Amino acid sequence: MALNRRQARALTTRSELELVKASYPDAIGKLSQRALESNITRARNLRDKQRDLLKRQKLATRARTGTKVGGNERTAQKAKLFDQALARFTRRRNQARRDSR
């Protein structure tokens, strides 16, 4: 299930939220090819950062408690949010490439 705008606002900083908002259908069509590529890179970097953080949190929980359950739900949601934004940006880029042919 996709995270909505209210959830995104609660999870992100102002600049991260602007990136996520730019991936929504009402804004993504207005992006230039250069802005789209920049947003793809930024969304990928933020997604990877959150995934790495989640992995470290899970390992720390495992070391501390001895269980495999753990990690931070907020971090997992942020990773999912940026993954969804990245998917929207990538779909739009691919569509723009097909349209230009």
Residue frames as a rotation matrix with the C-alpha (Angstrom) as fourth column:
MET 1
0.580 0.815 0.000 0.00
0.815 -0.580 0.000 0.00
0.000 0.000 -1.000 0.00
ALA 2
-0.171 -0.624 0.762 1.30
0.581 -0.689 -0.433 3.42
0.796 0.369 0.481 -0.93
LEU 3
-0.387 -0.032 -0.922 1.93
0.850 -0.401 -0.343 5.93
-0.358 -0.916 0.182 1.82
ASN 4
0.513 0.678 0.526 -0.25
0.817 -0.574 -0.057 9.03
0.263 0.459 -0.849 1.52
ARG 5
0.073 -0.494 0.867 0.76
0.224 -0.839 -0.497 12.68
0.972 0.230 0.049 1.73
ARG 6
0.710 0.237 0.663 -0.11
-0.546 -0.408 0.732 13.00
0.444 -0.882 -0.160 5.41
GLN 7
0.908 -0.416 0.048 2.09
0.311 0.746 0.588 10.05
-0.280 -0.519 0.807 6.29
ALA 8
0.283 -0.828 0.484 4.87
0.816 -0.058 -0.575 11.43
0.504 0.557 0.660 4.11
ARG 9
0.338 -0.098 0.936 4.66
-0.210 -0.977 -0.027 14.78
0.918 -0.187 -0.351 5.89
ALA 10
0.903 0.071 0.424 5.01
-0.430 0.098 0.898 13.07
0.022 -0.993 0.119 9.28
LEU 11
0.800 -0.569 0.191 8.04
0.516 0.814 0.265 11.01
-0.306 -0.114 0.945 8.18
THR 12
0.223 -0.734 0.641 10.17
0.926 -0.046 -0.375 13.44
0.305 0.677 0.670 6.22
THR 13
-0.423 -0.413 -0.807 12.08
0.538 -0.831 0.144 16.68
-0.729 -0.373 0.573 6.47
ARG 14
0.351 0.592 -0.725 10.95
-0.189 -0.714 -0.674 19.67
-0.917 0.374 -0.139 4.41
SER 15
-0.233 -0.510 -0.828 13.38
-0.911 -0.184 0.370 18.99
-0.341 0.840 -0.422 1.55
GLU 16
-0.957 -0.060 0.284 12.57
0.000 0.979 0.203 15.28
-0.291 0.194 -0.937 1.51
LEU 17
-0.123 0.991 0.059 8.86
0.423 0.106 -0.900 16.09
-0.898 -0.085 -0.432 1.43
GLU 18
0.214 0.142 -0.967 9.38
-0.655 -0.713 -0.249 18.39
-0.724 0.687 -0.060 -1.56
LEU 19
-0.763 -0.540 -0.356 11.03
-0.634 0.516 0.576 15.51
-0.127 0.665 -0.736 -3.41
VAL 20
-0.775 0.532 0.340 8.15
0.429 0.839 -0.335 13.17
-0.463 -0.114 -0.879 -2.59
LYS 21
0.154 0.865 -0.477 5.58
0.080 -0.493 -0.867 15.79
-0.985 0.095 -0.145 -3.61
ALA 22
-0.169 -0.300 -0.939 7.38
-0.851 -0.436 0.293 16.22
-0.497 0.849 -0.182 -6.94
SER 23
-0.970 -0.243 0.031 6.79
-0.204 0.871 0.448 12.52
-0.135 0.428 -0.894 -7.63
TYR 24
-0.309 0.931 0.196 3.00
0.280 0.286 -0.917 12.76
-0.909 -0.228 -0.349 -7.40
PRO 25
-0.171 0.257 0.951 1.02
0.960 0.261 0.103 12.82
-0.222 0.931 -0.291 -10.67
ASP 26
0.817 0.576 -0.017 -0.02
0.559 -0.800 -0.218 16.46
-0.139 0.169 -0.976 -10.38
ALA 27
0.673 -0.623 -0.398 3.62
-0.418 -0.765 0.491 17.62
-0.610 -0.163 -0.775 -10.30
ILE 28
0.009 -0.781 0.625 5.66
0.225 0.610 0.759 14.99
-0.974 0.134 0.182 -12.10
GLY 29
0.424 0.245 0.872 4.44
0.876 0.134 -0.464 15.95
-0.231 0.960 -0.157 -15.56
LYS 30
0.999 -0.003 0.043 5.86
0.005 -0.982 -0.189 19.45
0.043 0.189 -0.981 -15.16
LEU 31
0.475 -0.878 0.049 9.43
-0.073 0.016 0.997 18.28
-0.877 -0.478 -0.056 -14.56
SER 32
0.492 -0.447 -0.747 12.12
-0.868 -0.188 -0.460 18.73
0.065 0.874 -0.481 -17.19
GLN 33
0.759 -0.276 -0.590 14.23
0.053 0.929 -0.366 15.75
0.649 0.247 0.720 -18.19
ARG 34
-0.297 -0.939 0.176 17.16
-0.063 -0.165 -0.984 17.16
0.953 -0.303 -0.010 -16.22
ALA 35
-0.280 0.286 0.916 15.04
-0.932 -0.311 -0.188 17.65
0.232 -0.906 0.354 -13.07
LEU 36
0.784 0.607 -0.131 13.62
-0.581 0.791 0.193 14.16
0.221 -0.075 0.972 -13.47
GLU 37
0.384 -0.737 -0.556 17.10
0.220 0.658 -0.720 12.62
0.897 0.154 0.415 -13.63
SER 38
-0.551 -0.584 0.596 18.20
-0.381 -0.459 -0.803 14.65
0.742 -0.669 0.030 -10.61
ASN 39
0.083 0.692 0.717 15.15
-0.994 0.001 0.114 13.55
0.078 -0.722 0.688 -8.63
ILE 40
0.810 0.136 -0.571 15.74
-0.208 0.976 -0.063 9.91
0.548 0.170 0.819 -9.58
THR 41
-0.142 -0.956 -0.256 19.29
0.186 0.228 -0.956 10.10
0.972 -0.184 0.146 -8.24
ARG 42
-0.593 -0.064 0.803 18.19
-0.657 -0.537 -0.528 11.86
0.466 -0.841 0.276 -5.07
ALA 43
0.468 0.838 0.280 15.30
-0.871 0.383 0.308 9.44
0.151 -0.388 0.909 -4.40
ARG 44
0.634 -0.308 -0.709 17.59
0.059 0.934 -0.354 6.45
0.771 0.183 0.610 -4.98
ASN 45
-0.468 -0.875 0.122 20.20
-0.003 -0.136 -0.991 7.84
0.884 -0.464 0.061 -2.58
LEU 46
-0.374 0.400 0.837 17.60
-0.901 -0.370 -0.225 8.54
0.220 -0.838 0.499 0.12
ARG 47
0.732 0.640 -0.233 16.04
-0.593 0.767 0.245 5.10
0.336 -0.041 0.941 -0.32
ASP 48
0.306 -0.709 -0.636 19.43
0.235 0.703 -0.671 3.41
0.922 0.056 0.382 -0.05
LYS 49
-0.610 -0.513 0.604 20.30
-0.388 -0.470 -0.792 5.49
0.690 -0.718 0.088 3.02
GLN 50
0.062 0.729 0.682 17.11
-0.996 0.000 0.091 4.41
0.066 -0.684 0.726 4.78
ARG 51
0.809 0.188 -0.557 17.60
-0.255 0.966 -0.045 0.77
0.529 0.179 0.830 3.81
ASP 52
-0.136 -0.947 -0.291 21.16
0.168 0.267 -0.949 0.82
0.976 -0.177 0.123 5.17
LEU 53
-0.566 -0.006 0.824 19.99
-0.710 -0.504 -0.492 2.48
0.419 -0.864 0.281 8.37
LEU 54
0.516 0.836 0.185 17.24
-0.840 0.453 0.299 -0.12
0.166 -0.310 0.936 8.80
LYS 55
0.566 -0.390 -0.726 19.76
0.076 0.902 -0.426 -2.92
0.821 0.186 0.540 8.32
ARG 56
-0.546 -0.822 0.163 22.06
-0.041 -0.168 -0.985 -1.43
0.837 -0.545 0.058 10.96
GLN 57
-0.264 0.541 0.798 19.14
-0.939 -0.332 -0.086 -0.99
0.219 -0.773 0.596 13.35
LYS 58
0.767 0.562 -0.309 18.07
-0.512 0.827 0.233 -4.61
0.387 -0.020 0.922 12.89
LEU 59
0.169 -0.797 -0.580 21.62
0.263 0.604 -0.753 -5.83
0.950 -0.025 0.311 13.51
ALA 60
-0.681 -0.392 0.618 21.87
-0.412 -0.493 -0.766 -3.71
0.605 -0.777 0.175 16.64
THR 61
0.205 0.841 0.500 18.55
-0.968 0.100 0.229 -5.07
0.143 -0.531 0.835 17.90
ARG 62
0.741 0.025 -0.671 19.67
-0.132 0.985 -0.108 -8.61
0.659 0.168 0.733 17.19
ALA 63
-0.291 -0.934 -0.209 22.92
0.186 0.159 -0.970 -8.06
0.939 -0.321 0.128 19.07
ARG 64
-0.642 0.062 0.764 21.13
-0.652 -0.569 -0.501 -6.43
0.403 -0.820 0.405 21.99
THR 65
0.078 0.835 0.544 18.14
-0.968 0.195 -0.160 -8.77
-0.240 -0.514 0.824 22.34
GLY 66
-0.750 -0.423 0.508 19.13
-0.310 0.904 0.295 -11.91
-0.584 0.064 -0.809 20.51
THR 67
0.132 0.853 0.505 16.00
0.400 0.420 -0.814 -11.85
-0.907 0.310 -0.286 18.32
LYS 68
-0.678 -0.326 0.659 15.62
0.719 -0.104 0.687 -11.31
-0.156 0.940 0.304 14.61
VAL 69
0.367 0.876 0.314 12.59
0.874 -0.440 0.205 -9.09
0.318 0.199 -0.927 15.11
GLY 70
0.138 -0.289 -0.947 13.31
0.638 -0.706 0.308 -5.43
-0.758 -0.647 0.087 15.35
GLY 71
-0.640 -0.336 0.691 14.44
0.735 -0.532 0.421 -2.42
0.226 0.777 0.587 13.50
ASN 72
-0.708 0.360 -0.607 12.67
0.057 -0.828 -0.558 0.85
-0.704 -0.430 0.566 13.36
GLU 73
0.002 0.816 0.578 9.22
0.852 0.301 -0.428 0.94
-0.523 0.493 -0.695 11.74
ARG 74
0.679 0.220 -0.700 9.63
-0.017 -0.949 -0.315 4.62
-0.734 0.226 -0.641 10.91
THR 75
-0.317 -0.878 -0.360 12.86
-0.562 -0.131 0.816 3.91
-0.764 0.461 -0.452 9.03
ALA 76
-0.671 0.137 0.729 11.15
0.488 0.821 0.296 1.08
-0.558 0.555 -0.618 7.12
GLN 77
0.436 0.899 0.043 8.31
0.684 -0.300 -0.665 3.41
-0.585 0.319 -0.746 6.16
LYS 78
0.426 -0.361 -0.829 10.74
-0.439 -0.884 0.159 6.08
-0.791 0.297 -0.536 4.95
ALA 79
-0.701 -0.689 0.185 12.56
-0.216 0.452 0.865 3.52
-0.680 0.566 -0.466 2.83
LYS 80
-0.317 0.685 0.657 9.22
0.816 0.549 -0.179 2.44
-0.483 0.479 -0.733 1.36
LEU 81
0.605 0.563 -0.563 8.20
0.282 -0.813 -0.509 6.06
-0.745 0.149 -0.651 0.73
PHE 82
0.027 -0.683 -0.730 11.39
-0.669 -0.555 0.494 6.84
-0.743 0.475 -0.472 -1.20
ASP 83
-0.778 -0.236 0.582 11.13
0.175 0.809 0.562 3.54
-0.603 0.539 -0.588 -3.07
GLN 84
0.150 0.927 0.345 7.63
0.816 0.081 -0.572 4.51
-0.558 0.367 -0.744 -4.22
ALA 85
0.622 0.004 -0.783 8.80
-0.213 -0.961 -0.174 7.99
-0.754 0.275 -0.597 -5.25
LEU 86
-0.469 -0.870 -0.151 11.71
-0.482 0.109 0.870 6.46
-0.740 0.480 -0.470 -7.17
ALA 87
-0.536 0.344 0.771 9.32
0.622 0.779 0.085 4.11
-0.571 0.525 -0.632 -8.98
ARG 88
0.589 0.800 -0.117 7.09
0.537 -0.495 -0.684 7.02
-0.605 0.340 -0.720 -10.02
PHE 89
0.337 -0.551 -0.764 10.05
-0.558 -0.770 0.309 9.07
-0.758 0.322 -0.567 -11.26
THR 90
-0.686 -0.656 0.314 11.45
-0.190 0.579 0.793 6.08
-0.702 0.484 -0.522 -13.18
ARG 91
-0.115 0.735 0.668 8.09
0.799 0.468 -0.377 5.31
-0.590 0.490 -0.642 -14.81
ARG 92
0.754 0.416 -0.508 7.78
0.125 -0.850 -0.512 8.94
-0.645 0.323 -0.693 -15.89
ARG 93
-0.085 -0.875 -0.476 11.31
-0.633 -0.321 0.704 8.97
-0.769 0.361 -0.527 -17.33
ASN 94
-0.726 -0.177 0.665 10.65
0.250 0.833 0.494 5.77
-0.641 0.525 -0.560 -19.26
GLN 95
0.296 0.913 0.280 7.37
0.754 -0.044 -0.655 7.15
-0.586 0.405 -0.702 -20.56
ALA 96
0.621 -0.127 -0.773 9.07
-0.309 -0.947 -0.092 10.37
-0.721 0.296 -0.627 -21.67
ARG 97
-0.512 -0.859 -0.031 11.74
-0.434 0.227 0.872 8.37
-0.741 0.460 -0.489 -23.49
ARG 98
-0.466 0.425 0.776 9.08
0.688 0.726 0.016 6.32
-0.556 0.541 -0.631 -25.31
ASP 99
0.594 0.776 -0.210 7.17
0.509 -0.565 -0.649 9.45
-0.622 0.279 -0.731 -26.23
SER 100
0.281 -0.565 -0.776 10.26
-0.509 -0.773 0.378 11.13
-0.813 0.289 -0.505 -27.68
ARG 101
-0.651 -0.530 0.543 10.88
0.124 0.632 0.765 8.27
-0.749 0.565 -0.346 -30.11
